[in-house]
Amino acid sequence: MNKNLPHAERIVRAGLTAEGDVARTITHALNAAGLLVDPEKTYSASAVVPLPPARTALEEQALAWDAACARARALADHLRALFAAELHGVQTVLADRARVRLTMAVTRPGQWAAMVRYFSITEEADQLDYAYVGHGHRDGVGVTVVAYDAPEVDARTIAAAARPHRFGGVVYDLALPHRDINGDVWTLHTVRAEDDVPLLVRAGSAEAFPLPTLVEYVGPLVPAPQETAGGAAA
């Protein structure tokens, strides 16, 4: 039951005994008592939605941290599915607060280099006796990769190369020709004296380009099969 009804009833009864325009008298009495709804005032008041209180700087930081941790967990789940095949050598992928930590066992050349490219790991990776530790990122999330046995694999590759050069996680044997993604073959022209950067030339051209430039724009570079005296690929 509407609790205003008894009050309205008393006003109506009192108004019925009034002289003159009874309806007007009752209506104004009800309005003065606040028992009549003003459509314009009611609409105007209901249309104003109170704004939530402003968050403090600490609350904003907490929300941003929670979102960063959620992104790290989502990336870890994605990477576990992506690197499920044993050929990648990935052992564990864990979300560590707002960062992802990945461990892998390197058994052959190319595994560490693939991670360097995928996570944009810099050449300043920590090189331990038993592992490389690289810091990169993926989808806006920081990623740390620990590649066990990578130094040993690199050491074997360097020992087997006639002219080894390490760049971007890859050991190149510059004594061999290398093929780019377009099928062009590049060979060593010279090594720049001021920074030891190899300059390579494309077959049929005399213009030399730095190895890092070729890796960025037409890489990866892979050793090109060499033909033997009989015409077969070596």
RAQUI-V62712 format. One record per helix or strand of 2 or more residues. SS is the DSSP state (H for helix, E for strand). FROM is the first residue (numbers start at 1). TO is the last residue. If there is no record, write none. Layout:
ss->SS from->FROM to->TO
ss->SS from->FROM to->TO
//
This chain:
ss->H from->5 to->16
ss->H from->22 to->32
ss->H from->39 to->47
ss->H from->57 to->82
ss->H from->86 to->88
ss->E from->90 to->96
ss->E from->99 to->105
ss->H from->111 to->118
ss->E from->126 to->127
ss->E from->131 to->138
ss->E from->141 to->148
ss->H from->150 to->160
ss->E from->164 to->167
ss->E from->170 to->173
ss->E from->178 to->179
ss->E from->185 to->191
ss->E from->198 to->202
ss->E from->208 to->210
ss->H from->211 to->218
ss->E from->222 to->223
//
